[in-house]
């Protein structure tokens, strides 16, 4: 009976966010980003999606007090290259890195390999660098899911990545 209740709660939790915009935030609950410097590494693959993520992240950083001159964008060809792009960006004087990408399931296992490599690579950068590296990579089954999470009905994960970057940069100070 307990297992059944746990499984039902998990199902309900997943369903609870199914049609929710997850990018609403209270500016009062986010530290001021004034004086913080950010690098945003953006995959060019699925560019419509990743540009939406970038715009969400950039606008959020500005709304939370960051100066336009304290935000640098680094483009890389695909999500796999986000890790090396972040490593290069980390050589600049920045307080946090945001990695933005979009990996969409295809017909082969390529999706699994790329998702794993990027997630582990960003994790490794968090362990190796003295600044936070934020995982803002969509891993969706369909293009529609990616659209829904990059400015559609589920909000914009770029916004969430920016808020995370601000909070982690402040924590790291």
ZIDA-V448654 format. One record per helix or strand. SS is the DSSP state (helix for helix, strand for strand). FROM is the first residue (numbers start at 1). TO is the last residue. If there is no record, write none. Layout:
BEGIN
{{SS:FROM:TO} {SS:FROM:TO}}
END
This chain:
BEGIN
{{helix:2:16} {helix:27:29} {strand:38:43} {helix:47:63} {helix:68:70} {strand:71:76} {helix:79:89} {strand:96:104} {helix:110:128} {strand:132:140} {helix:143:148} {strand:150:152} {strand:155:156} {helix:157:172}}
END
